[in-house]
Amino acid sequence: MSDSPAARLQQLFEGHRLTPTQRRIAHCMVRQAAEAPFLSSVELAELAGVSQPSVTRFAVALGFDGYPALRRHLREVAPAGREADDDSLNEYQQAVHAEMENLRQLAEVLADPSLVERAGRLLAQSPTLPVLGLRAASSQARGFAYFAAKVHRDVRLLDEGGTMLADRIDAAVRAGATVLLCFALPRHPREVVDALAYAQSAGLTVVTVADSAFAPVARHSDILVPAAVGTGLAFDTVCGPMLLGRVLLEAMCDDLPEAQSRLEEFDTRAAARGLFVE
């Protein structure tokens, strides 16, 4: 069992039915896991962009008498001797160290590979595989689709929103799709949430890579695997979601009997064309 601050918070929140506002608070606390036990209700409300009474109701929803009781609990279970910030590191180094911690948390999530293996099996079995990612998540979706197309017979990248998005989901369903893979990253576009709801209504199983188990897309995801993002720079860093996408690719390949032969065929054609300089 993981003993990281973020993992302990995830375990505390699991099994509770939270409102969208409460999921937002939970998401904020996971992202600020090391500082969460030391935040006042007002500070947490400001960070999460909610009201102070919402923080109180959130604590009660978790089974505590109020926010002070929740904070006291978090301080009691925090490791002794909380490490202070290392002021000798500049902001760029701190961002790298934060991403290293995110990757360590992802490794802990993957200690039980059953969820990823199940997701990979579903992706492999879908005759057509739509891959959704808008705005900040579009590069993650595009990267997955690029490699997946080398082993999967029909991968369809959905990286543009608009009124055509539902049409493209419908087209994928008509082509035999049974699963939609989504990459969802902050700030979460409303259009992505609506698209996942539409995909489920069309009969698709939704597999989602998101920055938190409490992201807004969670309620429209059948399988959600979290990978935290870094928030120390002006724009989020997303090494965790990118790596998780490659892990899902590996799991999918494991359930595609023809994957290896297709890769070998591609290498043969690439060599014949002189495609790469190596």
C-alpha positions, 0 to 999 in steps of 0.5 A: 500500500502506498504511503505517499500523501496523494495516495493516502488522499485517494484512499480517503476519498474512494467509496464516497459519492461526491458532488461535482463541487466536492470532486473539485475540492478532492481534486485540488487536495490531491494536487496539493497533497503535501500541503493539504493537512496544513491548509485552512478551510478558507485557503482550500476554498480559494485554491479550489474555487469554491465557497468555504461552506462547500469545504465544510460540507465536503468534510461532512460527506467524508464522515467527519464532524467538520473541516477541522476534524478532517484536517486533524485526521490528515495531520495525524496520518502524515509522515513524521518530519514532513520535508521542507521545500528545498530552497536551493532548487530553482523553479525549473528544478522544482518542476522536474522534481514534482514530475518525478513524484508524479511518476512515482505515484503512477508507478504505485497505481500500476503496482496492481496492473489489473485495471490497465490490463482490462483497459488494454483488452477492451481497446484491442477487442474494439474493431474501430478505436476512436481516441478523443483528446481536445485542447491540452489533451490533443497531443496525448491523443495524437501520440497514442493514435499515431502508435496505435495505428501501427498495430490496430486495424482502425484508429480514429483520432478525435482531436477537434471539437465542434458540431461534427464531434458527435457525428464522428462518434456515430461514424465510429459506432457504425464501423463497429467501435465498442470502446472510446479512449479519452485523454482528459487534462486540465482545464477540462473542456465542457465539450469533452464531458458532453462528448463522453456522455454522448459516447456512453449513450451511443453504447460505447465503453469509455476508458479515460486517462485523466489527471485525477480520479475526481476529474469532471470526466469521471462520472462519464468514464467506465474505466478511469486511470489517473496520472497526475500533472505538474502545476509548478510552471505557467503551463501544466507538465504531463509526463505522467499521462503521456507515459500512461498512454504508452502503458495502455498501448503496451497492454493493448498490444499484449491482446492483439495477436497480430501486433508483432507481425504488423510492427515487423511488416512496418519495419520491413517497408520502412527499410525498403523506403529508406524512411529513417536515417538510423 
